[in-house]
Amino acid sequence: MLVKKNAGTAVIDNPAIPEKYHEAVINEASSSIIEVLKGQMEMGKIKDLIRFFQFSGIYNNYLVSNIVNKFANKLNTFYSIEPAAALSASNLLIRPVMDELVKESKDEQNKDFGLSNLLSKLTGNQKDMSGLVNQLTVA
């Protein structure tokens, strides 16, 4: 939903991305975010991931840069978008989405985007991860 909401300038209004690819490109952006976040967890970097959501400096963060580059590479490889245009579109979409995701994860009222719920969904784990999140946020 966050990706679709932010896709205007980066995807929908972008002449470098043909209209027939809009929906697929939005899905690629979402999958790029999930792949990188999931990869962090699989590499045992859950503490770094939690720290990212707690103290995120979105614009100078290696995690966001990895997502931007992964998505730009997909645009170039699968949709034949020129590298410069792919990187530009990726930055325009991924950075605001990640900024919003961090804000949503901190919103106590929004249980869908709460950090422990988000981590549970990334791992495919149905149990509550709030204990682990609380333990690692104190550390």
C-alpha positions in Angstrom: 0.0 0.0 0.0 2.8 2.4 0.9 4.6 1.8 -2.4 1.4 2.2 -4.4 0.6 5.4 -2.5 4.0 6.9 -3.3 4.3 5.7 -7.0 3.0 8.9 -8.6 6.1 10.8 -9.7 8.5 7.8 -9.6 6.4 5.4 -11.6 3.0 6.6 -12.9 4.1 10.0 -14.1 7.6 8.8 -15.2 7.9 8.7 -19.1 10.8 6.2 -18.8 8.4 3.6 -17.4 5.8 2.5 -20.0 2.2 2.4 -18.6 1.9 -1.4 -19.3 4.6 -1.9 -16.6 3.3 0.3 -13.9 1.6 -2.4 -11.8 4.6 -4.8 -12.2 7.1 -2.1 -11.3 5.1 -1.2 -8.2 5.2 -4.9 -7.2 9.0 -5.1 -7.9 9.5 -2.1 -5.6 7.6 -3.9 -2.8 9.5 -7.1 -3.3 12.8 -5.3 -3.3 12.0 -3.8 0.1 10.9 -7.2 1.5 13.9 -9.0 0.0 16.4 -6.7 1.6 14.7 -6.5 5.0 14.3 -10.3 5.0 17.9 -10.7 4.0 19.0 -8.7 7.0 17.1 -11.0 9.3 18.4 -14.1 7.6 22.0 -12.8 8.0 21.4 -12.4 11.7 21.3 -8.6 11.6 18.0 -8.3 13.4 19.5 -5.9 15.9 20.7 -3.6 13.0 17.2 -3.8 11.5 15.6 -2.8 14.8 18.1 0.0 15.2 17.3 1.2 11.7 13.6 1.5 12.6 14.4 3.2 15.9 17.0 5.7 14.8 16.7 5.8 11.1 18.6 8.3 9.1 16.9 7.2 6.0 18.9 9.2 3.5 22.3 8.0 4.5 21.5 4.5 5.4 23.1 1.5 3.8 19.9 -0.5 4.1 17.9 2.0 2.1 20.8 2.2 -0.4 20.7 -1.5 -0.8 16.9 -1.4 -1.5 17.3 1.5 -4.0 20.1 -0.4 -5.9 18.2 -3.7 -5.9 15.1 -2.0 -7.3 17.0 0.1 -9.9 18.8 -3.1 -11.0 15.4 -4.8 -11.5 14.1 -1.8 -13.5 17.1 -2.0 -15.7 17.3 -5.8 -16.1 13.6 -6.7 -16.4 12.1 -3.5 -17.9 15.0 -2.2 -20.0 14.9 1.2 -18.2 18.2 3.0 -18.7 20.5 2.8 -15.6 20.3 6.5 -14.8 16.6 6.7 -15.2 16.2 3.4 -13.2 18.3 4.8 -10.3 16.4 8.1 -10.3 13.0 6.4 -10.3 14.2 4.0 -7.5 15.4 6.9 -5.3 12.1 8.8 -5.9 10.1 5.8 -4.8 12.0 3.8 -2.2 13.3 6.6 0.0 9.9 8.2 0.7 8.3 4.7 1.2 11.0 3.7 3.7 10.6 7.0 5.5 6.9 6.4 5.8 7.4 2.8 6.8 9.7 3.9 9.7 7.1 6.4 10.8 4.3 3.9 10.6 6.3 1.3 12.6 6.6 3.9 15.4 2.9 4.6 15.5 1.4 2.8 18.5 -2.1 3.0 17.0 -1.1 1.3 13.8 -0.7 -2.4 14.8 -0.3 -3.5 11.1 3.0 -1.6 10.8 4.2 -2.1 14.4 7.8 -3.3 14.4 7.2 -6.6 16.1 4.3 -7.4 13.7 6.4 -6.3 10.7 9.3 -8.6 11.7 6.9 -11.5 12.3 5.5 -11.1 8.8 9.0 -10.9 7.3 10.0 -14.1 8.9 6.7 -15.8 8.2 6.6 -16.4 11.9 3.1 -16.2 13.4 4.2 -15.7 17.0 4.5 -12.4 18.6 8.0 -10.9 18.3 7.4 -8.0 20.7 9.5 -9.6 23.4 12.5 -9.9 21.2 12.0 -6.4 19.8 11.7 -5.0 23.4 14.8 -6.9 24.4 16.9 -5.6 21.5 15.6 -2.0 21.7 16.9 -1.8 25.3 20.3 -3.2 24.3 
